[in-house]
Amino acid sequence: MAPGGEQRAAPDAVIVGAGAIGLACAWRAARRGLQVRVVERGAPGSGATWASGGMIAPVGEASWGEEPIVELNLASAERWPGFAAELERASGRPVGYRRCGALHVALDRDEVAELRRRHELQLRLGLKADWVGPVECRRLEPGLAPAAGSGVHAAHEAQADPRALIAALEEALEREGAEVVAGAEVTDALIEGGRLCGARTADGREHRAGAVVLATGCWSGVADWLPPEARPPVRPVKGEIITLRGPEERPVCERIVVTEWVYLVPRGDGRLVVGATAEERGFDVTVTAGGVHHLLREAYRALPEIAELELAEAIAGLRPASPDNAPLIGPGAIEGLVVATGHWRHGILLAPATADAVAALLAGEEPPRSLRPFDPTRFGSKSRRGDGPA
């Protein structure tokens, strides 16, 4: 699992990118008996996954005009319990999955009106979410600020620990005999007869395979080793996120707490993840005083007890956003390319559904109908669409 190593026989697929999506795709493909290799220019999970809150919250993520992604989010959330249990058995490592529920709270009159509007959308979409008053909000979360008014309780929302997930996926892949090559940046595509048949890394090594999976998150849109027509329209959106730490036996909240401005995700070990800002800053990952101040201020408005917690970490990550905020999953614009990117804020949530879909494609199956809204070529590629891997 270290950089370099002996040259192995050509695998069935090379996955470029070792975040949660890339590693999950590789693991699901390996479970189907396929030979896979993952190539990562940095360390596995060091991109958007490392700066993720890990929420598995399809109800809270529902938004106007995004019905197809709501359906995909729900389907993937339903897969998560089985996915987590199987991965923990396969790796011997926990992934931090737990169905803790989420409480969305409004802290002033304007926020009540906005939350009511969002709850009406949730009901129209048939989502399970209950409107609760101030008394019930405080019964659910006694640490809420006195200003907390009405709320929406989504009891089935869940979370996973993204960093634990990466460790478990790496271990499971190693046990499957798969190869993860870290510190290897792809510089060239290997194209023969108009078909993508592998990639070359900066060390000169050729990684030939039956298919190449592009899972490089926000860097997918600037993958200049691919032909221009094959690069998906994905851009980075910066998000700053902080981690607080307190006593494991006295968490400031039991559920995910969400306001109009921040979310707070309690881990089982006393950590509290608070996120996240959203800025169009290109590939900048600077942590700013303003960003940290915003997160702390808004978290304090909801849960004043955070003032007593240790500030353990402040980092920034880059979410991969597509023009319509929906993922790109499926055969790419050239033969041999499979795309799995553009997951916006839903990378952890969508990992099981994306991995199962990509593994099926790599095994030669037809893309499921549910993936049609997420066709990577839907934005009008000028090239002939490939048929995917043979």
C-alpha positions in Angstrom: 0.0 0.0 0.0 3.0 2.3 -0.2 4.3 4.2 -3.2 6.1 2.2 -5.8 6.3 -1.6 -5.4 6.6 -4.3 -7.9 4.8 -4.1 -11.2 1.7 -6.3 -11.2 -0.3 -7.8 -14.0 -2.7 -5.3 -15.6 -5.8 -4.9 -13.5 -9.4 -4.8 -14.7 -9.7 -1.2 -13.6 -7.5 1.7 -12.4 -9.2 4.1 -10.1 -7.6 7.6 -10.1 -8.3 9.2 -6.8 -8.3 7.7 -3.3 -10.9 9.7 -1.4 -14.1 8.1 0.0 -15.6 7.7 -3.5 -12.5 6.3 -5.2 -11.7 3.8 -2.4 -15.4 2.7 -2.1 -15.6 2.1 -5.8 -12.4 0.1 -5.7 -13.6 -2.0 -2.7 -17.0 -2.8 -4.3 -15.3 -3.8 -7.5 -12.8 -6.0 -5.7 -15.7 -7.7 -3.8 -17.1 -8.6 -7.3 -13.8 -10.4 -8.0 -12.3 -7.7 -10.2 -8.6 -6.8 -10.0 -8.3 -3.1 -9.2 -5.5 -0.6 -8.6 -6.0 2.9 -7.0 -3.6 5.7 -7.9 -3.5 8.8 -5.7 -1.2 11.8 -6.0 -1.3 12.5 -2.3 -2.3 10.4 0.7 -5.6 8.5 0.7 -8.5 10.5 2.0 -6.4 13.7 2.3 -8.8 15.9 0.1 -12.4 16.7 0.6 -13.0 13.5 2.6 -10.6 14.7 5.4 -12.6 17.9 5.7 -16.0 16.3 5.7 -18.6 16.3 8.4 -19.7 12.8 7.4 -23.4 13.4 7.6 -25.7 10.8 6.0 -28.7 13.2 6.0 -30.9 13.0 2.9 -33.8 14.8 4.6 -31.7 17.8 5.6 -30.0 18.0 2.2 -33.3 18.1 0.2 -33.5 21.3 -1.8 -35.8 22.8 -4.4 -35.6 21.6 -8.0 -33.3 18.7 -7.1 -35.8 15.7 -6.9 -33.4 13.2 -8.7 -30.6 13.8 -6.3 -33.1 13.5 -3.4 -34.0 10.0 -4.6 -30.4 9.0 -5.0 -29.5 10.4 -1.6 -32.3 8.4 0.0 -31.3 5.2 -1.9 -27.7 5.6 -0.8 -28.7 6.3 2.8 -30.7 3.1 2.9 -27.6 1.2 1.7 -25.4 2.7 4.5 -26.2 0.2 7.4 -25.4 -2.8 5.3 -22.4 -1.1 3.6 -20.9 -0.1 7.0 -21.5 -3.6 8.6 -19.9 -5.4 5.6 -17.0 -3.0 5.5 -16.3 -3.4 9.3 -16.4 -7.2 8.9 -14.1 -7.0 5.9 -11.6 -4.7 7.5 -11.9 -5.3 11.2 -12.1 -1.6 11.7 -15.0 0.7 12.8 -16.4 3.3 10.4 -18.3 5.3 13.0 -21.7 4.8 11.4 -24.6 5.5 13.7 -28.2 6.6 13.2 -28.2 9.5 15.7 -30.9 11.6 14.1 -30.8 15.3 13.3 -32.5 18.3 14.8 -32.8 21.5 12.6 -33.5 24.5 14.8 -34.5 28.1 14.1 -33.0 30.8 16.3 -35.0 33.9 15.3 -38.3 34.7 13.6 -36.8 34.9 10.1 -35.1 31.5 10.6 -38.5 30.0 11.7 -40.1 31.1 8.5 -37.3 29.7 6.4 -37.3 26.4 8.3 -41.1 26.2 7.9 -40.7 26.6 4.1 -38.0 23.9 4.0 -40.2 21.5 6.1 -43.1 22.0 3.6 -40.7 21.0 0.9 -39.7 17.9 2.8 -43.3 16.9 3.3 -44.1 17.4 -0.4 -41.2 15.1 -1.2 -42.6 12.4 1.1 -39.6 12.7 3.5 -39.9 11.7 7.2 -39.5 14.9 9.2 -41.5 16.2 12.2 -42.2 19.8 13.1 -41.5 20.3 16.8 -42.0 23.2 19.1 -39.5 24.8 21.6 -40.4 22.5 24.4 -39.8 19.4 22.3 -36.6 20.8 20.9 -35.2 21.3 24.4 -36.4 17.8 25.4 -34.4 16.4 22.5 -31.4 18.6 23.1 -31.3 20.2 26.5 -28.2 22.2 25.7 -29.9 24.4 23.1 -29.8 28.1 23.5 -32.9 29.9 25.0 -33.4 31.5 21.6 -34.0 28.2 20.0 -37.6 28.2 18.8 -39.3 25.6 16.5 -37.4 22.8 14.8 -37.6 19.9 12.5 -36.7 16.5 13.8 -35.4 14.0 11.2 -35.0 10.9 13.4 -33.4 8.6 10.7 -30.5 10.8 9.7 -27.1 9.3 10.5 -23.3 9.9 10.3 -20.1 8.2 9.7 -16.5 9.2 10.6 -14.9 10.0 7.2 -11.3 9.4 8.5 -12.3 6.1 10.0 -14.0 5.2 6.8 -10.8 5.8 4.8 -8.8 3.6 7.2 -11.3 0.8 6.9 -11.5 1.0 3.1 -7.7 0.9 2.9 -7.5 -2.2 5.1 -10.3 -3.9 3.3 -8.7 -3.3 -0.1 -5.4 -4.7 1.2 -7.1 -7.8 2.4 -8.7 -8.2 -1.0 -5.3 -8.0 -2.6 -5.9 -4.7 -4.3 -3.1 -2.1 -4.7 -3.3 1.5 -3.5 -0.4 3.5 -5.0 0.0 6.8 -3.0 2.2 9.7 -4.0 1.7 9.0 -7.7 0.3 11.8 -9.8 -1.2 10.9 -13.2 0.4 12.9 -16.0 -0.7 11.2 -19.2 -3.6 9.1 -20.5 -2.8 5.9 -22.4 -5.1 5.9 -25.4 -5.1 3.3 -28.1 -7.5 3.2 -31.0 -9.6 6.0 -29.5 -10.0 4.0 -26.2 -8.6 4.9 -22.8 -6.6 1.9 -21.7 -4.7 3.3 -18.7 -2.7 6.1 -17.3 0.9 7.1 -16.8 2.2 8.6 -13.5 5.0 11.1 -13.0 7.4 8.3 -12.1 7.0 6.9 -15.6 5.0 3.9 -14.6 2.2 2.8 -16.9 -1.0 1.6 -15.3 -2.8 -0.3 -18.0 -6.3 -1.6 -17.3 -9.6 -2.5 -18.9 -11.1 0.8 -17.6 -10.1 4.0 -15.9 -12.3 5.5 -13.2 -12.0 9.2 -12.7 -12.6 9.9 -9.0 -10.5 12.9 -8.3 -13.1 15.2 -6.8 -12.7 18.9 -7.5 -9.6 18.2 -9.5 -11.5 16.2 -12.1 -12.3 19.4 -14.1 -8.6 20.2 -14.5 -7.4 16.6 -15.3 -5.3 17.9 -18.2 -4.0 14.3 -18.8 -7.4 13.6 -20.3 -8.5 14.9 -23.7 -10.4 18.2 -23.2 -13.8 16.7 -24.2 -13.4 14.1 -21.5 -12.9 16.4 -18.5 -16.1 16.8 -16.6 -17.3 20.4 -15.6 -16.4 20.1 -11.9 -15.1 23.1 -9.9 -13.9 23.5 -6.3 -16.0 25.1 -3.6 -14.0 25.9 -0.5 -15.4 24.9 2.9 -13.8 25.6 6.3 -14.6 23.3 9.1 -13.5 23.0 12.8 -13.4 20.3 15.3 -14.0 20.9 19.0 -13.3 18.4 21.8 -14.9 17.8 25.2 -15.5 15.0 27.6 -16.7 11.8 25.9 -19.2 11.2 28.7 -20.7 14.7 28.5 -21.4 15.6 24.9 -23.0 19.0 24.2 -25.5 17.3 22.0 -26.6 13.8 21.1 -27.9 14.4 17.6 -26.7 16.3 14.6 -27.8 19.9 15.2 -28.4 22.1 12.2 -29.1 25.8 12.0 -29.5 28.0 8.9 -25.8 28.7 9.0 -23.9 25.7 10.5 -24.2 22.0 11.3 -22.8 20.4 14.5 -22.0 16.7 14.3 -21.2 14.9 17.6 -18.7 12.0 17.3 -18.8 9.2 19.8 -15.5 10.1 21.4 -16.2 13.7 22.6 -15.3 15.5 19.3 -17.8 17.9 17.8 -17.4 18.8 14.1 -18.7 22.2 13.1 -19.1 23.2 9.5 -19.0 24.6 7.1 -18.4 27.8 5.1 -18.9 27.8 1.3 -16.8 30.1 -0.9 -15.8 30.2 -4.5 -12.1 30.6 -4.0 -10.6 28.3 -6.6 -8.2 25.8 -5.1 -7.3 27.9 -2.1 -7.4 26.0 1.2 -6.3 28.7 3.6 -8.0 28.6 7.0 -9.1 32.1 7.8 -9.9 33.9 11.1 -13.1 35.1 9.6 -14.2 31.6 8.7 -13.4 30.2 12.1 -15.1 33.1 13.8 -18.2 32.6 11.7 -18.4 28.9 12.6 -17.8 29.5 16.3 -20.3 32.4 16.5 -23.1 30.4 14.9 -22.3 27.2 16.8 -22.4 29.2 20.0 -25.8 30.7 19.1 -27.2 27.2 19.0 -25.3 25.4 21.7 -23.6 27.9 24.2 -21.8 25.1 26.0 -19.3 24.9 23.1 -17.5 27.8 24.7 -16.0 25.3 27.2 -14.7 22.9 24.5 -11.1 22.7 23.2 -10.6 23.9 19.7 -8.8 20.8 18.3 -8.6 21.5 14.6 -9.4 24.0 11.9 -9.0 23.0 8.3 -10.4 23.7 4.8 -11.4 21.4 2.0 -12.6 21.7 -1.5 -16.0 20.3 -2.4 -16.4 19.0 -6.0 -19.3 20.9 -7.5 -21.0 20.4 -10.9 -23.1 23.1 -12.7 -26.3 21.6 -11.4 -24.9 20.4 -8.0 -25.6 16.8 -8.9 -22.9 14.1 -9.2 -21.5 12.7 -12.4 -21.6 8.9 -12.4 -21.3 6.6 -15.4 -19.4 6.2 -18.7 -17.4 9.2 -19.7 -17.0 10.9 -23.0 -14.4 8.5 -24.3 -14.4 4.7 -24.3 -12.8 3.1 -21.3 -13.5 6.0 -19.0 -15.9 5.8 -16.1 -16.6 9.0 -14.1 -17.4 9.2 -10.4 -17.1 12.8 -9.3 -19.0 16.0 -8.6 -20.6 14.8 -5.4 -20.8 18.4 -4.0 -21.6 18.0 -0.2 -22.8 14.4 -0.5 -19.6 12.4 -1.0 -19.9 10.4 2.2 -23.7 10.0 1.8 -23.4 8.8 -1.8 -20.4 6.5 -1.4 -22.4 3.3 -1.3 -24.7 4.1 -4.2 -21.8 5.4 -6.3 -19.5 2.5 -5.5 -22.2 -0.1 -6.4 -23.0 1.6 -9.6 -19.4 1.9 -10.7 -18.6 -1.7 -9.7 -21.5 -2.8 -11.8 -20.3 -0.8 -14.8 -16.8 -2.3 -14.4 -18.3 -5.7 -14.4 -19.9 -5.1 -17.7 -23.5 -4.4 -16.6 -25.7 -1.7 -18.0 -26.0 1.5 -16.0 -29.2 1.4 -13.9 -32.0 3.8 -15.0 -31.7 5.7 -11.8 -28.3 7.0 -12.9 -29.6 8.7 -16.1 -30.0 12.1 -14.4 -26.3 11.9 -13.5 -24.9 11.0 -16.9 -21.4 12.6 -17.0 -22.0 13.8 -20.6 -25.3 15.6 -19.8 -23.7 19.0 -20.1 -23.1 18.6 -23.8 -19.8 16.9 -24.5 -18.7 17.6 -28.1 -17.2 14.2 -28.4 -18.7 10.8 -29.1 -19.8 9.2 -25.9 -18.0 6.0 -25.1 -19.8 2.8 -24.3 -17.9 2.4 -21.1 -15.7 -0.6 -20.2 -16.1 -3.8 -22.1 
